[in-house]
């Protein structure tokens, strides 16, 4: 039983497993949000572990009332068909750009990294898309950040991610569809990140601008500090302190070295948000 204003977050998909479970790790992210108004799913991982890990953690995905997608990459959307097999028809909240064709053009061969499925296929399985690009409330006490202004100079876009334009040309992907969720809890606002391509500092300042909140109880999810230089990491730590964050749970695209650096700084305030991690507030 979730009491009024109480929140329970459970990581269902992530790169690693943090405790003995009959579960699997995968490069991706998914988090179940349980509130007094119901259960909501943020992202679906790649699709290898969503259903299995939910069973291992005794979470009933058929009870999920709504799905929120952080952005249109395969490792956050690949589990949609499996989820829809459990839920049937359900609202899927996302940015209108999630179906853009996207590629990784870094070391090694160029590869497709966009959403693996066409919209008509997902709709045939029961997805009912609701596209949002602005800050809005998507469920009681759950706020979608919408597009986040990229203002901080240390949080630069990734040059190895490209998108395909209408004329077939490829340009750097600004990932304007990168969305996060803010959850109102008894202990204060919780910021839930998918990959934070928009930059964690930018996201926190954007939420402050939209809601007036000066502090966060917790920040959890992918911070995309993998590949970040020392100046960006230092600025991120400074911003987390500025917002008086009491619980920092990193996952997925943070990278183990940067997660270890954050753990060394924040000590008991830190947790590894791997499969099975739970945050209650």
Secondary structure, DSSP 8 states (H G I E B T S, - for coil): ---TT-EEEEEEE-SSB-SS-S----SS-EEEEEETTEEEEE---SSSSHHHHHHHTT--GGGEEEEE---SBHHHHTTHHHHHHHH-SEEEEE-TTTTS-EEE-SSSS-EE-B-SS-HHHHHHTTEEEEE--S-EEEETTEEE--S-----TTS---TTEEEE-TTS-EEE---TT---EEE--TTS-EEEES--TT-HHHHHHHHHHHH-----SEEEEE---TT--HHHHHHHHHHHHHTT-SEEEEEGGG-HHHHHHHHHHHGGGEEE--BT-EEE-
